[in-house]
Amino acid sequence: MGVIKNLACLADPFTEPEEDVLDQLIAEAQHDGQPPQILEVVAVVERSPRQRKHRQRTNSTRVEIVGLTSRGKHKSGSKKCRRLENAQYLQSLAEPEDVAEVSIYDFVHESVSAFAQLLCERENMQVWNDFISCSEEEQQRIVDEGSASESLKSSDSTEADRRGDHPAFSAEESFHRLDSDLRKMLRKQKIPLGKLSHLEEELSTFFMSHPGSEYHNCLCSSFERLMMHALCQYMNLISKSYNSDGMRWTKVWNKRPVFVPPAVMLSSYLECRCASHGCGKAAQ
């Protein structure tokens, strides 16, 4: 069997004319004795694929609220819808300036500088003009005098604030600064007021002359050392006992740069207390 290589001589079965097909159908119908039927041939028009236009949806109902944004979706959660409705309602109640952006100037209070006050007040402005019209030496002298007066006022206020700690503030408070054991000793035992007055005078004279020095004394008995410790606490001094060369010494020093003796000495306070209680002891 041979192979036909020239395919151009063959008829294409798919490209036969439509008229030949109709004629053949009519001839077959006449040969069979049937009336010819007219067939309606509808030309099939090849449709091109539908091109869909992608339209970008515009969001006309979008509401921008801090922490909540609605994009106008038909389906959203019920909680989100309620939050959006509540936010819209609250925003409708607020004034436009209330929902504006927060600025740092909202938290900074308006203040007037010293130079602004100087320009506003006529008297101060006159003083400033007089000051700048002076020479440099005169201006320096005025500044020094002002700083000296300010330092003096501050020192006076500091001393006034320390009045509660001053040993001369009150005899009653000075007595209550003592340790409880020393107060009991001064109340229960008979105190030799002469010896106590001698120690007071000796300490006051020493520390008024040398407030930054240390006072050393070798007392004979332990009771006298107790009186010395009580007296030091009453006069706002620091005392400590120590051994040296086989003897018991008492060292006293001042913790302040100056020493001011109390207005009422301890011996006088105990004497007045004894007189008020009507007893023969220093304190009952």
PyMOL commands that set and color helices and strands:
alter all, ss='L'
color gray80, all
select helices_A, chain A and resi 7-9+13-15+18-31+78-93+104-106+114-120+122-132+136-165+171-176+180-188+193-209+222-234+266-277
alter helices_A, ss='H'
color red, helices_A
select strands_A, chain A and resi 63-65+68-70+214-217+238-244+247-253
alter strands_A, ss='S'
color yellow, strands_A
deselect
rebuild
show_as cartoon
